[in-house]
Amino acid sequence: MATDIRTSELKAPIDAAEYLFRRLHELGVRGVHGVPGDYNLVALDYIQKTGLDWVGNCNELNAGYAADGYARVKGISAIVTTFGVGELSAINALAGAYSEYVPVVHIVGTPSTLSQKGGMLLHHTLGNGDFNVFANMSREISCASVKLEDPQEIPTLIDHALKECWIQSRPVYIALPTDMVQKKVEGDKLKTPINLSVPKNDPEREDYVVDVVLKYLHAAKSPVILVDACAIRHRVLEEVHELVVKSNLPTFVAPMGKGAVDETLQNYYGVYAGDGSNPGVRERVESSDLVLTIGAIKSDFNTAGFTYRISQLSTIDFHSKHISVRFSEYPGVGMKGVLRKVIDQMGKLNIDPGPSTGRNAIASNEQDMSKNQTITQAWFWPRVGQWLKNDDIVITETGTANFGIWETRFPKGVTALSQVLWGSIGYSVGACQGAALAAKETGNRRTILFVGDGSFQLTCQEVSTMIRQGLKPIIFLICNEGYTIERYIHGMDASYNDIQPWNSKDLLAVFGADRKESKTFQVKTKKELHDLFNDKEFSVAPYIQFVELYVPKEDAPVALKLTAEASARTNAKQ
């Protein structure tokens, strides 16, 4: 049975909840997402006193999405929910964070240890005395799961969970019972920061792998670099940038790796996604005799329906915990150390130039901007690229936006957020709130959301939180009468892919936005949008702005059409 520690035996007594929140502050968290509930209320009292701010979301699912978006910009995040009903509402968002390697600390206020041991028939339970069932669910989508039940162990368990969250870049689950919140624990440990360094590779194994990589790299006649999401998640972007610049090799990104490479570099050539790629990009990558993939996630939507045509015989894969060279795998050798030595030792390489690709060039048949020219996907996304600024944060929803952004060439320093692998409809609205909050904390970068009208209806309440927190995102609502991506997979004219049209731009007023501190727009033609992009006040983003953007119901980016066809074929396989 857990026993309290006599305060006199502690060097620096501190309440358990305060210890937890001070550690989060140490890691860079400032805004804590979540929803209050009776099992977490006392713990919430410690947030402000530890230098943190309570965000307060409209529901736990949105809070989970917001924590995901915050972590992708800030490096790590925290969400607080209540036992059972609250944590299960958030579990979809946290599964997405686990799927896409996003470090989120999930703190769950639970009934007291005495109530749990006594099997009491409490609210928010299944009524069967089992208090472990919800934690067991979350264990499957957490890289560490701890229950703070013994004051002697609490600091060690907290530090372990936070370290694993950072290093593995995945969610962790921390159960905080109501009777442990104010228990005294050893605060002396706070004098020593948590060691967040990635374990180093064995030097001999690392050197051997480096030699193997360099052998194939020097022998290659037309090598290329392909960067993906885990280069971002496992924090090797500095090494990636040096490799791209020093080698001068033609460089591409996968859809989930969008934003991982400086797209203003002359040797950056665009997005490779199999059949969903620009033809020149596809031919260049697939004709290469050596592809260096960094942090690859070869999922269906990330490969345009598994249409990669790259032989493993001509591939070297760099991952956080192993390196694969052709068909040989080297477990326990992480990419960070290997990339550093490859950069330092590679010398001169054979370079075969990349393809000719337009930088946000609009096709000649799309350039007509006469008064009644309808906005098309083919025109819109390159035009967005012309409007974006350095260091913008761009969030795209699963659907036309996720695929359309492939055709947008980013300025320097742009951060891209999307959920290509998990693909939960409505994710982007919550993620926008979290990203905009992180942007506010780190210098007020512009935060720009592109979301479809169907997806928006799932999580629109989070616009209310944006207003409450004084955030200044620019929200583009793509109005195309429902679920376009699903229409292309199955049911183009089916009623289940339709939605009830909303007067969405009126929601800013409904959610209480000050008319002097917000603005709404409705654009239906290329000329109207062109003029809006040229509006200096709009582009400065002085307050929250909402743009209803109308495009034809059946219009979609080419990459979406190709990926949807492949998805439909996969679904139909017997």
Secondary structure, DSSP 8 states (H G I E B T S, - for coil): ------GGG-SSEEEHHHHHHHHHHHTT--EEEE---TTTHHHHHHHHHTT-EE---SSHHHHHHHHHHHHHHHS-EEEEEETTHHHHHHHHHHHHHHHTT--EEEEEEE--HHHHHTT---TTS-SSS-SSHHHHHHHTT-SEEEE---TTTHHHHHHHHHHHHHHHTS-EEEEEETTTTT-EEEGGGGGS----------HHHHHHHHHHHHHHHHH-SSEEEEE-HHHHHTT-HHHHHHHHHHH---EEE-GGGTTSS-TTSTTEEEE--GGGS-HHHHHHHHT-SEEEEES----TGGGTTT-----GGGEEEE-SSEEEETTEEEET--HHHHHHHHHHH--S----------SS---GGG----TT-B--HHHHHHHHHHH--TT-EEEE-TTHHHHHGGG----TT-EEE--TTT--TTHHHHHHHHHHHHHHHTT---EEEEEEHHHHHHHTTHHHHHHHTT---EEEEEESSS-HHHHHHS-TT-GGG------GGGHHHHTT--GGGEEEEEE-BHHHHHHHHT-HHHHH--SEEEEEEE--TT---HHHHHHHHHHHHHHH--
